[in-house]
Amino acid sequence: MKLCILWFGLWKNAESMYVPAWMKRDTETYFRAEKVNGEKMTTISPLCATAVEKDRQAFTALMRRIREIDAEENTVIVMQVENEIGLLGTDRDYSETAQKAFFAPIPEKLAAALNKSGTWEELFGEDAGEAFMAWHFASAVETIAASGKKAYDLPCYANAWLRQSPWFPGSYPSGGPVERVQPIWRAAAPSLFAFGPDIYVPYCADVMDSYATEENPLFIPEIRKDAVASSYALYAFGAKNALCFSPFGIEDLALDPSQLDKPPMDLMIALNIDPSAFDITGSKVRSARAAGASVSAVSRHRAPQDLCAPR
């Protein structure tokens, strides 16, 4: 067995739900992101250096412990740093600290990577808020991941809640590593080897096409668990040299469909999730067949050294 460990530190699903209670209570030290009207969110701001430092310390301790107990067997082979980060309900953080940073010139490191200089609004226009958050979330993840890799050099990636209808930042987590801000993420977080799409939309192949590039190997940490989506394993491995294809909650596929604990319908509507993504009718058999066919095709037609290269 090999494991990919998911680290829910400061951020999970665009919130700070997994941080300890003492951090949630101390909103001055660990300040929250704010909406334009001053409403404090449930998400700790990535501009809060004190919070990022706490996450860095904890993640580094975890990596050190994994090295101590697993360096020989190598059960843990990949680390996910945070989970579907970004801000929901706003394009960016409007806290006092964020406001000062937003109206200043973009950081020199980003200016060098883009070969451009100026303010966020001058360079990114109406997309400035999302670009700003992408830089700061990515920079925080880099601080955390780079420190952890020094303790134990395992591959690290970040996953993305996809940009989807109605397409404006905040309707999906603004600042997460969606396709259009990946150049910013790449400049800010070089310690990450991939940005992985969490695919719950029906147009799975289109998402794979956009995320499988020469700069980004296809690593799918979450995908729909319906029977139709299971066939996309063939496309992921056969056409895109995917490193990972993981139906969400794959252990549920053995259940009777009527017994599956699905997210409440009002929650799926609020988060713009297609309810059919959780229909497991026929998924167990078809997923098994697709997995077997994928392994067989890969074994017959590709040399081992080709498996890590995206197409």
C-alpha positions in Angstrom: 0.0 0.0 0.0 1.1 3.5 -0.8 -0.4 6.7 0.7 -0.9 10.3 -0.3 -1.5 12.2 2.9 -3.8 15.2 2.8 -2.7 18.0 5.1 -5.6 20.1 6.4 -3.7 22.9 8.1 -5.0 26.4 7.8 -7.3 25.8 4.9 -9.8 23.2 3.8 -12.6 23.9 1.2 -12.0 27.6 1.3 -12.4 27.8 5.1 -10.2 27.5 8.2 -12.3 24.7 9.8 -9.5 22.4 10.9 -7.4 25.0 12.8 -7.4 24.5 16.6 -10.0 26.3 18.8 -7.5 28.6 20.4 -6.6 29.9 16.9 -10.2 30.4 16.0 -10.8 32.4 19.1 -7.8 34.7 18.8 -8.9 36.6 15.7 -6.5 39.5 16.3 -3.4 37.4 16.2 -4.7 35.0 13.5 -6.8 37.5 11.6 -9.5 36.6 9.2 -10.0 37.6 5.6 -12.7 40.2 5.2 -15.3 41.0 2.5 -15.5 44.5 1.0 -18.2 45.5 3.6 -15.9 44.6 6.5 -17.5 41.2 7.3 -15.0 38.8 8.7 -14.9 35.4 7.0 -14.4 32.0 8.4 -11.1 31.9 6.5 -7.8 33.0 8.1 -6.1 35.4 5.7 -3.0 34.1 3.9 -1.5 37.5 4.6 -1.4 36.5 8.3 2.3 35.6 8.6 1.8 34.4 12.2 -0.8 31.8 11.2 1.3 30.7 8.2 4.3 30.2 10.6 2.2 28.0 12.9 1.2 25.9 9.9 4.8 25.7 8.7 5.9 24.4 12.1 3.2 21.8 12.3 3.6 20.5 8.7 7.4 20.3 9.2 7.0 18.3 12.4 4.7 15.9 10.5 7.2 15.5 7.7 10.0 14.9 10.2 7.9 12.2 11.9 7.0 10.5 8.6 10.7 10.4 7.7 11.5 8.8 11.1 9.1 6.0 10.8 8.7 5.5 7.0 11.9 6.5 5.2 12.8 2.8 4.5 9.4 1.4 3.6 8.2 4.5 1.7 4.6 3.9 2.4 3.9 7.7 2.1 4.9 8.8 -1.4 3.0 12.2 -1.9 1.8 15.1 0.2 -1.2 17.4 -0.5 -0.6 20.8 1.1 -3.9 22.3 2.3 -7.2 21.5 0.5 -9.2 23.5 -2.1 -8.0 26.8 -0.8 -9.2 30.3 -1.7 -12.0 32.6 -0.7 -15.7 32.0 -1.3 -18.1 35.0 -1.5 -15.5 37.6 -2.4 -12.8 38.1 -5.0 -10.2 39.0 -2.5 -9.3 39.8 1.1 -10.2 43.4 2.1 -8.7 43.4 5.5 -6.4 46.3 6.5 -3.2 44.3 5.9 -4.5 43.1 2.5 -5.6 46.5 1.4 -2.1 47.9 1.9 -0.6 45.1 -0.1 -3.2 45.3 -2.9 -2.5 48.9 -3.7 1.2 48.5 -3.6 3.3 47.3 -6.6 3.3 43.6 -7.2 6.1 41.7 -5.5 9.5 41.8 -7.3 9.6 38.0 -7.6 6.3 38.0 -9.5 7.3 41.0 -11.6 10.5 39.1 -12.6 8.6 36.0 -13.5 6.0 37.9 -15.6 8.5 40.4 -16.9 6.0 43.1 -15.9 5.8 45.7 -13.2 3.0 47.8 -11.7 0.1 47.5 -9.3 -2.3 44.6 -9.3 -5.0 46.6 -10.9 -2.7 48.0 -13.6 -1.5 44.5 -14.6 -4.6 42.3 -14.1 -7.5 44.7 -14.4 -10.8 43.1 -13.4 -9.0 39.9 -12.5 -6.7 41.7 -10.0 -8.5 40.4 -6.9 -8.1 36.8 -7.9 -4.5 37.3 -9.0 -3.7 39.0 -5.7 -5.1 36.1 -3.7 -3.4 33.5 -5.9 -0.1 35.1 -5.1 -0.7 35.2 -1.4 -2.2 31.7 -1.0 0.6 30.3 -3.2 3.3 32.1 -1.2 1.8 30.7 2.1 1.8 27.2 0.6 5.3 27.6 -0.5 6.5 28.6 3.0 4.8 25.5 4.4 5.8 23.0 1.7 9.4 24.1 1.3 10.0 23.8 5.0 8.4 20.4 5.1 10.4 19.2 2.2 13.6 20.2 4.0 12.6 17.8 6.8 11.6 15.0 4.3 11.7 15.6 0.6 8.5 14.1 -0.6 6.6 15.4 -3.7 4.0 18.0 -2.7 1.1 19.3 -4.7 -2.0 21.6 -4.3 -5.5 20.7 -5.4 -8.0 23.0 -7.0 -11.8 23.5 -6.6 -12.4 24.2 -10.3 -13.4 27.5 -11.9 -16.9 26.9 -13.2 -20.3 28.5 -13.9 -21.1 31.3 -13.0 -17.3 31.8 -13.5 -16.6 34.8 -11.3 -14.0 34.6 -8.5 -15.8 34.0 -5.2 -18.4 31.7 -6.8 -15.4 29.3 -6.7 -12.5 29.8 -4.2 -10.7 32.9 -5.5 -7.0 32.4 -5.3 -6.9 28.6 -5.6 -4.7 27.0 -8.3 -7.2 27.1 -11.1 -5.8 27.0 -14.6 -5.8 30.7 -15.4 -3.7 31.7 -12.3 -1.3 28.8 -12.4 1.5 31.0 -13.8 1.3 33.0 -10.6 1.2 29.9 -8.5 4.2 28.5 -10.3 6.2 31.6 -9.7 5.2 31.7 -6.0 5.3 28.0 -5.1 8.2 26.2 -7.0 8.2 23.4 -4.3 5.0 22.0 -5.8 5.2 19.5 -8.6 1.6 19.7 -9.7 -1.8 21.4 -9.4 -4.5 18.8 -9.2 -8.1 19.3 -10.3 -10.9 18.1 -8.2 -13.4 17.1 -10.9 -17.1 17.1 -10.1 -18.3 18.7 -13.3 -19.6 16.4 -16.1 -17.0 17.6 -18.7 -14.2 15.5 -17.2 -12.1 15.1 -20.4 -12.0 18.9 -20.9 -10.6 19.4 -17.4 -8.0 16.7 -18.0 -7.0 18.4 -21.3 -6.5 21.7 -19.6 -4.5 20.4 -16.6 -2.3 17.9 -18.4 0.5 20.1 -19.8 4.2 19.9 -20.1 4.5 22.1 -17.0 1.9 20.2 -15.0 1.6 16.4 -14.9 -2.0 15.2 -14.5 -2.7 14.3 -10.9 -6.4 13.9 -10.1 -6.9 13.7 -6.3 -10.7 13.8 -6.5 -13.1 12.9 -9.3 -16.8 12.1 -9.5 -17.8 8.6 -8.4 -20.6 7.9 -10.9 -20.3 5.0 -13.4 -19.8 7.2 -16.4 -16.9 9.1 -14.8 -15.1 5.8 -14.0 -14.5 5.3 -17.8 -12.4 8.5 -17.7 -9.7 6.5 -16.0 -8.9 5.1 -19.5 -8.6 8.6 -20.9 -6.6 9.9 -17.9 -4.0 7.1 -18.1 -4.1 6.2 -21.8 -4.1 9.7 -23.3 -2.7 11.9 -20.5 -0.2 9.8 -18.6 -2.0 10.6 -15.4 -0.1 10.0 -12.1 -3.3 9.6 -10.1 -7.0 9.0 -10.7 -9.0 9.0 -7.4 -12.8 8.7 -7.3 -13.9 10.5 -4.2 -14.6 8.2 -1.4 -13.9 5.1 -3.5 -14.6 2.9 -0.4 -18.2 3.8 -0.8 -18.6 2.1 -4.2 -19.2 -1.2 -2.6 -22.3 0.2 -0.8 -25.9 -0.2 -2.0 -26.6 3.2 -3.7 -29.5 3.8 -1.4 -27.2 3.6 1.6 -24.8 6.2 0.4 -24.5 9.3 2.6 -24.6 12.1 0.0 -24.1 15.8 0.7 -27.4 17.6 1.4 -29.1 18.9 -1.7 -29.1 22.5 -0.4 -25.4 22.2 0.1 -24.7 20.9 -3.4 -26.8 23.7 -4.8 -25.0 26.3 -2.8 -21.6 25.0 -3.8 -22.6 24.4 -7.5 -22.0 20.6 -7.3 -23.7 18.3 -9.8 -25.7 15.8 -7.7 -25.1 13.1 -10.3 -21.5 13.1 -9.3 -22.5 11.1 -6.2 -24.6 8.5 -8.0 -22.7 5.2 -7.5 -25.1 2.9 -9.4 -22.9 0.6 -11.4 -19.7 2.4 -10.4 -18.0 -0.5 -8.6 -18.1 -2.9 -11.5 -17.2 -0.2 -14.1 -14.4 1.3 -12.1 -12.8 -2.1 -11.6 -13.0 -2.8 -15.3 -11.6 0.6 -16.2 -8.8 0.2 -13.7 -7.9 -3.2 -15.1 -8.0 -2.0 -18.6 -5.8 1.0 -17.8 -3.2 -1.1 -16.1 -3.2 -3.6 -19.0 -2.9 -0.9 -21.6 -0.1 0.9 -19.7 1.8 -2.3 -19.2 1.7 -3.3 -22.9 2.3 0.0 -24.6 4.5 2.2 -22.5 8.0 2.0 -21.2 8.3 2.7 -17.4 10.3 5.8 -17.9 7.4 7.3 -20.0 4.8 7.1 -17.2 5.9 10.3 -15.4 5.8 12.5 -18.5 2.6 14.4 -19.3 1.5 14.6 -22.9 
